[in-house]
Amino acid sequence: MLLQNILSVVALSATLLKGGMDVAMPDKNIDGPFFLVNRQHAIHEAYVPEVRTVNATGMRQAMRDEAATALEEMFQAAKADKAGLSTVSGYRSYAKQATIYARKHKTAGQEVADSLVALPGTSEHQLGLAMDLAQKGGSQLSSGFGNTKAGQWVNANAYRYGFIVRYQKGQEDVTGYAFEPWHVRYVGKAYAKAIFDSGLPMESYVSAHRLEIYEFLIQQTSEVRP
């Protein structure tokens, strides 16, 4: 009976999810904006997304086109609200991330390095969907950014443009990283608003989303079962 139920769920899934698993599990679609990457979900070192230069104030950085366009829109809005921003670090290759991690490990030790820097293959920057920000004219990444007008604006408004402040204070046990008010991650406007409204870290939101899909499929299976 258990096997029959599992097969029924699989068959129903194939029927309902006409767009494939990318529709039901967007966190598994590496080419989509909602792909989940962290220490438990790594990217192969050969993965290189198509990116373009972001037309925004700050250091010359690149992102995927969809994310870059959204960031440009966000920068214009921040400027209008007198909360000017600067780009600091966008797309990073696997090799560049390895260099950054090794440098931090050497100067601060493994414990500090692990709390601040992603291991190569586990960084959102390799997706081309993340950007580190600073106040306009600045380039230093500090938790103090969260207390500035620019940082507070980002925290309150980034979701409107499809971004989330990925590593929030109080979520360290889930995300695995210290508070980073400067690190924004593009997930698309719908998911950004949902995550912002939920107050959950992306990991917890993804888990809840999966559970909803599973429960929906099981419910549908029970309703069609003779």
Contacts in CASP RR format, 6 or more apart in sequence:
PFRMAT RR
TARGET T0000
AUTHOR 0000-0000-0000
METHOD contacts of the structure
MODEL  1
MLLQNILSVVALSATLLKGGMDVAMPDKNIDGPFFLVNRQHAIHEAYVPE
VRTVNATGMRQAMRDEAATALEEMFQAAKADKAGLSTVSGYRSYAKQATI
YARKHKTAGQEVADSLVALPGTSEHQLGLAMDLAQKGGSQLSSGFGNTKA
GQWVNANAYRYGFIVRYQKGQEDVTGYAFEPWHVRYVGKAYAKAIFDSGL
PMESYVSAHRLEIYEFLIQQTSEVRP
5 221 0 8 1.000
8 221 0 8 1.000
8 224 0 8 1.000
8 225 0 8 1.000
9 217 0 8 1.000
9 218 0 8 1.000
9 221 0 8 1.000
12 217 0 8 1.000
12 220 0 8 1.000
12 221 0 8 1.000
12 224 0 8 1.000
13 24 0 8 1.000
13 217 0 8 1.000
16 217 0 8 1.000
16 220 0 8 1.000
17 23 0 8 1.000
17 24 0 8 1.000
21 28 0 8 1.000
21 29 0 8 1.000
22 28 0 8 1.000
22 29 0 8 1.000
22 32 0 8 1.000
24 213 0 8 1.000
25 210 0 8 1.000
25 213 0 8 1.000
26 32 0 8 1.000
26 33 0 8 1.000
26 34 0 8 1.000
26 35 0 8 1.000
26 191 0 8 1.000
27 34 0 8 1.000
27 35 0 8 1.000
27 36 0 8 1.000
27 206 0 8 1.000
27 209 0 8 1.000
27 210 0 8 1.000
28 35 0 8 1.000
28 36 0 8 1.000
29 35 0 8 1.000
30 43 0 8 1.000
30 47 0 8 1.000
30 127 0 8 1.000
31 49 0 8 1.000
33 64 0 8 1.000
33 66 0 8 1.000
33 67 0 8 1.000
33 129 0 8 1.000
33 186 0 8 1.000
33 187 0 8 1.000
33 188 0 8 1.000
33 191 0 8 1.000
34 187 0 8 1.000
34 188 0 8 1.000
34 191 0 8 1.000
35 127 0 8 1.000
35 129 0 8 1.000
36 202 0 8 1.000
36 203 0 8 1.000
36 206 0 8 1.000
37 43 0 8 1.000
37 121 0 8 1.000
37 122 0 8 1.000
37 123 0 8 1.000
37 124 0 8 1.000
37 126 0 8 1.000
37 127 0 8 1.000
38 118 0 8 1.000
38 122 0 8 1.000
38 175 0 8 1.000
38 176 0 8 1.000
38 203 0 8 1.000
39 118 0 8 1.000
39 119 0 8 1.000
39 122 0 8 1.000
39 176 0 8 1.000
41 122 0 8 1.000
42 119 0 8 1.000
42 121 0 8 1.000
42 122 0 8 1.000
43 94 0 8 1.000
43 121 0 8 1.000
43 122 0 8 1.000
43 126 0 8 1.000
43 127 0 8 1.000
44 121 0 8 1.000
45 94 0 8 1.000
45 95 0 8 1.000
45 120 0 8 1.000
45 121 0 8 1.000
46 94 0 8 1.000
47 94 0 8 1.000
47 126 0 8 1.000
48 93 0 8 1.000
49 64 0 8 1.000
49 91 0 8 1.000
49 126 0 8 1.000
49 127 0 8 1.000
49 128 0 8 1.000
50 64 0 8 1.000
50 65 0 8 1.000
51 62 0 8 1.000
51 63 0 8 1.000
51 64 0 8 1.000
51 65 0 8 1.000
51 68 0 8 1.000
51 91 0 8 1.000
51 128 0 8 1.000
52 62 0 8 1.000
52 63 0 8 1.000
52 64 0 8 1.000
52 65 0 8 1.000
52 68 0 8 1.000
53 60 0 8 1.000
53 61 0 8 1.000
53 62 0 8 1.000
53 68 0 8 1.000
54 61 0 8 1.000
54 62 0 8 1.000
54 63 0 8 1.000
54 68 0 8 1.000
54 71 0 8 1.000
54 72 0 8 1.000
54 87 0 8 1.000
54 90 0 8 1.000
54 131 0 8 1.000
55 68 0 8 1.000
55 72 0 8 1.000
56 71 0 8 1.000
56 72 0 8 1.000
56 75 0 8 1.000
56 85 0 8 1.000
56 87 0 8 1.000
57 75 0 8 1.000
57 84 0 8 1.000
57 85 0 8 1.000
57 86 0 8 1.000
57 87 0 8 1.000
57 136 0 8 1.000
57 137 0 8 1.000
58 86 0 8 1.000
58 87 0 8 1.000
58 88 0 8 1.000
58 136 0 8 1.000
58 137 0 8 1.000
58 138 0 8 1.000
58 139 0 8 1.000
59 86 0 8 1.000
59 87 0 8 1.000
59 88 0 8 1.000
59 89 0 8 1.000
59 139 0 8 1.000
60 87 0 8 1.000
61 87 0 8 1.000
61 88 0 8 1.000
61 89 0 8 1.000
61 90 0 8 1.000
61 91 0 8 1.000
61 131 0 8 1.000
62 68 0 8 1.000
62 90 0 8 1.000
62 91 0 8 1.000
62 128 0 8 1.000
63 71 0 8 1.000
63 90 0 8 1.000
63 91 0 8 1.000
63 128 0 8 1.000
63 129 0 8 1.000
63 130 0 8 1.000
63 131 0 8 1.000
63 186 0 8 1.000
64 91 0 8 1.000
64 127 0 8 1.000
64 128 0 8 1.000
64 129 0 8 1.000
64 186 0 8 1.000
66 186 0 8 1.000
66 188 0 8 1.000
67 128 0 8 1.000
67 129 0 8 1.000
67 131 0 8 1.000
67 186 0 8 1.000
70 161 0 8 1.000
70 162 0 8 1.000
70 163 0 8 1.000
70 186 0 8 1.000
70 188 0 8 1.000
71 87 0 8 1.000
71 131 0 8 1.000
71 161 0 8 1.000
71 163 0 8 1.000
71 184 0 8 1.000
71 186 0 8 1.000
73 161 0 8 1.000
74 85 0 8 1.000
74 157 0 8 1.000
74 158 0 8 1.000
74 160 0 8 1.000
74 161 0 8 1.000
74 163 0 8 1.000
75 84 0 8 1.000
75 85 0 8 1.000
77 157 0 8 1.000
77 160 0 8 1.000
77 161 0 8 1.000
78 84 0 8 1.000
78 85 0 8 1.000
78 150 0 8 1.000
78 153 0 8 1.000
78 154 0 8 1.000
78 157 0 8 1.000
79 85 0 8 1.000
79 136 0 8 1.000
81 153 0 8 1.000
82 149 0 8 1.000
83 149 0 8 1.000
83 150 0 8 1.000
83 151 0 8 1.000
83 152 0 8 1.000
83 153 0 8 1.000
83 154 0 8 1.000
84 135 0 8 1.000
84 136 0 8 1.000
84 150 0 8 1.000
85 133 0 8 1.000
85 134 0 8 1.000
85 135 0 8 1.000
85 136 0 8 1.000
85 150 0 8 1.000
85 154 0 8 1.000
86 133 0 8 1.000
86 134 0 8 1.000
86 135 0 8 1.000
86 136 0 8 1.000
86 137 0 8 1.000
86 138 0 8 1.000
86 139 0 8 1.000
87 131 0 8 1.000
87 132 0 8 1.000
87 133 0 8 1.000
88 131 0 8 1.000
88 132 0 8 1.000
88 133 0 8 1.000
88 134 0 8 1.000
88 138 0 8 1.000
88 139 0 8 1.000
88 141 0 8 1.000
88 182 0 8 1.000
89 125 0 8 1.000
89 131 0 8 1.000
89 132 0 8 1.000
89 141 0 8 1.000
90 125 0 8 1.000
90 128 0 8 1.000
90 130 0 8 1.000
90 131 0 8 1.000
90 132 0 8 1.000
91 125 0 8 1.000
91 126 0 8 1.000
91 128 0 8 1.000
92 100 0 8 1.000
92 123 0 8 1.000
92 125 0 8 1.000
92 126 0 8 1.000
93 126 0 8 1.000
94 120 0 8 1.000
94 121 0 8 1.000
94 126 0 8 1.000
95 120 0 8 1.000
97 118 0 8 1.000
97 119 0 8 1.000
97 120 0 8 1.000
97 121 0 8 1.000
97 123 0 8 1.000
97 125 0 8 1.000
97 126 0 8 1.000
98 120 0 8 1.000
100 117 0 8 1.000
101 113 0 8 1.000
101 117 0 8 1.000
101 118 0 8 1.000
101 119 0 8 1.000
101 120 0 8 1.000
104 112 0 8 1.000
104 113 0 8 1.000
104 116 0 8 1.000
104 117 0 8 1.000
105 113 0 8 1.000
105 117 0 8 1.000
108 116 0 8 1.000
115 172 0 8 1.000
115 176 0 8 1.000
115 177 0 8 1.000
115 178 0 8 1.000
116 177 0 8 1.000
116 178 0 8 1.000
118 124 0 8 1.000
118 125 0 8 1.000
118 177 0 8 1.000
123 130 0 8 1.000
124 130 0 8 1.000
124 166 0 8 1.000
124 183 0 8 1.000
124 185 0 8 1.000
129 185 0 8 1.000
129 186 0 8 1.000
129 187 0 8 1.000
130 166 0 8 1.000
130 183 0 8 1.000
130 184 0 8 1.000
130 185 0 8 1.000
130 186 0 8 1.000
131 183 0 8 1.000
131 184 0 8 1.000
132 141 0 8 1.000
132 180 0 8 1.000
132 182 0 8 1.000
132 183 0 8 1.000
133 145 0 8 1.000
133 150 0 8 1.000
133 151 0 8 1.000
133 154 0 8 1.000
133 182 0 8 1.000
133 183 0 8 1.000
133 184 0 8 1.000
134 140 0 8 1.000
134 141 0 8 1.000
134 145 0 8 1.000
134 150 0 8 1.000
134 182 0 8 1.000
135 145 0 8 1.000
135 148 0 8 1.000
135 150 0 8 1.000
135 151 0 8 1.000
136 150 0 8 1.000
141 180 0 8 1.000
141 182 0 8 1.000
142 182 0 8 1.000
143 178 0 8 1.000
143 179 0 8 1.000
143 180 0 8 1.000
143 181 0 8 1.000
144 181 0 8 1.000
145 151 0 8 1.000
145 181 0 8 1.000
145 182 0 8 1.000
146 152 0 8 1.000
146 154 0 8 1.000
146 155 0 8 1.000
146 181 0 8 1.000
146 182 0 8 1.000
151 181 0 8 1.000
151 182 0 8 1.000
154 165 0 8 1.000
154 181 0 8 1.000
154 184 0 8 1.000
155 165 0 8 1.000
155 181 0 8 1.000
158 164 0 8 1.000
158 165 0 8 1.000
158 184 0 8 1.000
158 192 0 8 1.000
158 196 0 8 1.000
159 189 0 8 1.000
159 192 0 8 1.000
159 193 0 8 1.000
159 195 0 8 1.000
159 196 0 8 1.000
160 189 0 8 1.000
160 192 0 8 1.000
160 193 0 8 1.000
161 189 0 8 1.000
161 192 0 8 1.000
162 186 0 8 1.000
162 187 0 8 1.000
162 188 0 8 1.000
162 189 0 8 1.000
162 191 0 8 1.000
162 192 0 8 1.000
162 193 0 8 1.000
163 184 0 8 1.000
163 185 0 8 1.000
163 186 0 8 1.000
163 187 0 8 1.000
163 188 0 8 1.000
163 192 0 8 1.000
164 184 0 8 1.000
164 185 0 8 1.000
164 187 0 8 1.000
164 192 0 8 1.000
164 195 0 8 1.000
164 196 0 8 1.000
164 202 0 8 1.000
165 180 0 8 1.000
165 181 0 8 1.000
165 183 0 8 1.000
165 184 0 8 1.000
166 175 0 8 1.000
166 180 0 8 1.000
166 183 0 8 1.000
166 184 0 8 1.000
166 185 0 8 1.000
166 201 0 8 1.000
166 202 0 8 1.000
167 175 0 8 1.000
167 176 0 8 1.000
167 177 0 8 1.000
167 178 0 8 1.000
167 179 0 8 1.000
167 180 0 8 1.000
167 183 0 8 1.000
167 201 0 8 1.000
168 175 0 8 1.000
168 179 0 8 1.000
168 199 0 8 1.000
168 201 0 8 1.000
169 179 0 8 1.000
170 179 0 8 1.000
171 201 0 8 1.000
172 178 0 8 1.000
172 179 0 8 1.000
174 201 0 8 1.000
174 203 0 8 1.000
174 204 0 8 1.000
175 201 0 8 1.000
175 202 0 8 1.000
175 203 0 8 1.000
185 202 0 8 1.000
186 192 0 8 1.000
187 195 0 8 1.000
187 202 0 8 1.000
191 205 0 8 1.000
194 205 0 8 1.000
195 202 0 8 1.000
195 205 0 8 1.000
198 205 0 8 1.000
198 208 0 8 1.000
200 208 0 8 1.000
END
